[in-house]
Amino acid sequence: MLALSYLHALPKKNYFLAWILAMLYSLTDEYHQSFVPGRTPSLIDVFVFDNIGAVLTLLFHKRWADKK
């Protein structure tokens, strides 16, 4: 949903930039987790789970927007 929010905030519908911004936020969130007791940072979270969520959301939006 963050990638979709970025997409709507951009002046032009730039799906690639929205994805990049979501991935950058994900990286900073994992970095933040390294300072929180009981939490561990994981690049798997960034490059697998967060990436899949951002890509699928943007793909569904693109497909839905193209049908209109």
Secondary structure by P-SEA (a helix, b strand, c coil): caaaaaaaacccccaaaaaaaaaaaaaaaaaaaaacccbbbbccccccaaaaaaaaaaaaaaaaaaac
